[in-house]
Amino acid sequence: MNANLLKAIYYMFFATTFLGVVFGDQLTAVSSAFCALVGEVRGIIALFALVMFLVGGVLYAIAHFLPSAGSFRGNLQGWAMGMILGGIIGVILVIIAQPIVNMVVGFGNGLSSVSC
């Protein structure tokens, strides 16, 4: 790794640890609000991912009943696969969001311990 990058990471870690010690109560309140916000966003993304799975599956099934002569069948299958892929990406975001938030909250709090 680049020495300047390692130095910057070291200074950022030191600064966040220092701020966590000095301003622990305020950072705990901000972290709690951040965790609540992330929880709400995760719920909304999970709901949209489920809806995208369902609508994409229904559209894909409908596309199989259409005649293959027109280009509408291919377009509909493409839209359906896009929606299903969007649902998969949404589920992945919901799964990886919590560890990332815990890492950011823990890194920002330094010594004070807050986890979502």
N, C-alpha and C positions, 0 to 999 in steps of 0.2 A: 504494500500500500504506500501511497504517497505520504511523506513525513508531515507535510502541511495538513493533510486531511486528518491524520492521527492526532496532531496537535489541536486541530479545531474540535474534534470529537472529545478530546480530553478536557478542553476549556468549557465546552458546552455541558459536559457531565458535571464538572466542578461547579459551574454557575448554577445549574438546576439544583444540585444538592445543597448549595449554600442558600439559595432562595427558599428551598423546602424547609430548611432549619429555621430561617429567620421569619418567613411568612407562612408557616405551616397551617395555621387556622384558616387564613384566607384562601390558600390553595386547596385546602380540603373542601371548602364550600364550593369553589369553582369546579373542582373535580367531580363533586357530587352532582352538580347541575349538568356538567358535561356528560356524565354517565347516564343521567336520566334522559337527556336529549338523544344520546346514541341508542338507548333502549327503545325510545319511541320510533326513531328512524328505522331501526332493525325490524320492528313490528310492521311498519308500513311497507318496507321492501319485501318482507316475507309474504305479506298479503298480495302485493303486486306480482311476485314470482308465482304464487299459486294460481292467480287469475290468468297469467300468461301461459302457464302449463295447460290449464283447462281449455282456454280459448284456442291455443295453438293446436292442441290435440283434436278438438272438434273440427277446426278448419282443415286439418290434415286428413281427417276421416272423410269430410265432405268432398275434398278434392279427389278422392279415389272414386267417387261415384260420378264425377263429371266425365263427359266424353273427352277422349284424348286428342281429338282433332284440333281443338282451339288452344290458344296460348294461355287462356285464363286458368286452366288446370295447373300449368307449370308455375304461373304467377302465384296462385293460391297456395300451392305446396311450398313455394319459396317464402311466402309470408308466414305460413304456419311454422316452418322450420326456424325462421328468424325469431318468432315468438317463443318457441320452445327453447332455443338457445339463450334468449334473453332471460327466461325463467331460470335456466341453469346458472347463468352468471349471477342472477339475484340471489339464489341459494348459496352460491360460493361466497358472495359478499356478506351475507348474513352469518355464515359460519366463521369467516376469518375476521370479521369486524371486532368481536369481543377480545381475542388475544391482542390485536393491535391497539385497541383502546386501553386495555390493561397495561400494555407496555408504555404507551404514551403517558398515561396517568401516573404510573409508577416512576417513570423517568422524570416527569415534571415535578413530582412531589419530593424527590430526593429521599430523605429519611422518613418522612411521614407516610404512613401506609394507608392507602385508599385503593380499593379494588371494586370494580363494578359488579 
